[in-house]
Amino acid sequence: MMNTRSRPTKGIDYWLLFVVIVMVIFGLMMIYSATFTWPGSGRYVIKQAAAAALGLVISLAFSRLDYQVWNRFALPIMGVA
């Protein structure tokens, strides 16, 4: 008999990561082009790039957690939201 239960995959979906990084780079280019003529326009791009890097690190950290752990915190998180 074949085991039909799905097992969680271990690892990173590299295609999804690639697409997200490309979209972040595209967004940074849009911010740069929109603020190109402003004095000190580079700080907006740097600030957004830092936020994107922080978001990527947090996302990778949370992706390592078992999703069933979040089941315990679901109601309090929804209450706060």
C-alpha positions in Angstrom: 0.0 0.0 0.0 1.3 3.4 -0.9 1.7 6.1 1.7 -0.4 9.0 0.5 0.3 11.3 3.5 2.1 14.4 2.4 5.4 15.1 4.1 6.6 18.6 4.6 9.5 19.5 2.3 12.7 20.4 3.9 14.5 23.2 2.1 14.0 26.4 0.2 11.9 26.9 -2.9 14.7 28.5 -4.9 12.4 29.6 -7.8 10.2 31.5 -5.4 13.2 33.0 -3.7 14.6 34.1 -7.1 11.3 35.7 -8.1 11.0 37.6 -4.8 14.5 38.9 -5.1 14.0 40.0 -8.7 10.8 41.8 -7.6 12.6 43.5 -4.7 15.4 44.6 -7.0 12.8 45.9 -9.5 11.1 47.8 -6.7 14.4 49.3 -5.6 15.0 50.5 -9.1 11.6 52.1 -9.2 12.3 53.9 -6.0 15.6 55.1 -7.3 14.2 56.3 -10.6 11.3 58.1 -8.8 13.6 59.9 -6.4 16.6 60.4 -8.8 16.4 64.2 -8.9 15.8 64.7 -5.2 18.8 65.7 -3.1 19.9 62.7 -1.0 17.8 60.3 -3.0 20.1 57.4 -2.2 19.0 57.2 1.4 15.5 56.1 0.3 16.9 53.2 -1.7 19.3 52.2 1.1 16.5 52.4 3.7 14.2 50.2 1.5 17.0 47.8 0.8 17.8 47.4 4.5 14.1 46.8 5.2 14.0 44.2 2.4 17.1 42.4 3.7 15.6 42.4 7.2 12.4 41.0 5.9 14.2 38.3 4.0 16.1 37.2 7.1 12.9 37.2 9.2 11.1 35.2 6.5 13.9 32.6 6.3 13.9 32.3 10.1 10.1 31.8 10.3 10.2 29.3 7.4 12.3 27.0 9.6 9.6 26.8 12.2 7.0 24.0 12.0 3.8 25.4 10.8 1.8 23.5 13.5 3.6 25.6 16.2 1.6 28.6 14.9 -1.6 26.8 15.6 -1.2 27.4 19.3 -0.8 31.2 18.7 -3.4 31.6 15.9 -6.2 33.1 18.1 -4.0 35.6 20.0 -2.4 36.7 16.7 -5.8 37.2 15.1 -7.0 39.1 18.1 -4.1 41.5 17.9 -4.6 41.9 14.2 
